[in-house]
Amino acid sequence: MFSAPPIALYIHIPFCETKCPYCDFNTYARIEPLMPGYVAALIREIELWGDLLEHPTVRTVFFGGGTPSYLPSEDISQIMQTANRSFKIEEGAEVTLEANPGDFTPDKLTTYLESGINRLSIGVQTFDDHLLGLLGRRHSAQGALDAYRMAQDAGFDNISIDLMYGLPEQTLEGWESTLEKMLELRPTHISMYCLTLEEGTPFEAWVRLGRMSDPDPDLAADMYEMAQDAMSDAGYRHYEISNWARDGLESRHNLIYWRTEPYIGVGPGAHSYLGDIRFANLNQPREYISRLMNAEGGKPGRDDAEVSDLKKTIDRVPSVDTTEHIDRSLAMAETLMMGLRLDDGISIPDFRARFNQTPSEAYESTIADLTNLGLLKTSDDRLLLTPRGRILGNEVFSRFFE
Ligand code: SF4
């Protein structure tokens, strides 16, 4: 039997009322009739993991999507009850739910609080109504402000806001105004993402066909710089390349990803990382439901001395579609790539404890080169990106995979 360490739990909700034209996440509009079957299957998957891993400790829970707030709040409550039965959720664990501003009602928010949700992540994206229309979002700028206040009035004191920049037709003045409106709310945490044109999305096709202007990368870089200054002036810590937080209110769940610590993801397309295996569920919600509902108690175990206990455990979950063995060298490169995204970088003693080597011993010439180029530095037993290294992050990270 595989003995699981404390984990984070990600719960995927694949429903959206409408599909935004820039989004390539594993989410679907117009499949609402699947909701009841989906919740039943999700509950089965959570129970199965709880049993197979012998009810491990859960450090954080994150409802992501998709639009978790689009699901009836009673379903969220039932899913949380299942998670509490199946795992030992740590006292005071961070429990986040992603939400669209238009979905809130006072009753819904109360049900969330009663279910144990103590943090909301609201997808505001921009406080410009024209851009919200372009993004295909269902809410207005005023609707987002009202939703934020409603969540506060209901009793939420830990609210994160998501914003997007580098949008077609977005100006520097417009972005400044969005930043000002967001800062007036004093959220605990802000994530800001630059728009990327993902292949297969309407946005990518519209730009390719000349029906929409191509976002300007130089302007996006100016917007990022403006955000850095505004957030620093407002007293936020820029703790990860795309994330800012008030002191002590960093996203604990996402820190687990950036520190390459173990997590289980449930729901279609959700990824997990346990021991030396990364694995993912199949993407299609219908197939996900059918596999879980047709294999109560999971798939039969196999008796094979060549296969590790962890792999045998994973193989028993019918929704798992792909597994990847993460060998030591890949684990080291990924640990550096993810950890260097953080402002406090990598703890060298922790890295040595995990891999029996310091980063400099494992990547001697690469680290010397990057340090000489002024992209990396070592300080107080930590390996960090310099400010210039932060701008050229992707080039730094790629060097560890050569
Ligand atoms: S609401 Fe979020 S997850 Fe759903 S389609 Fe829009 S961007 Fe994608």
Residues whose N, C-alpha, C, O or C-beta is under 5 A from the ligand:
A	BS01	SF4	C16 T18 K19 C20 C23 F25 T27 G65 G66
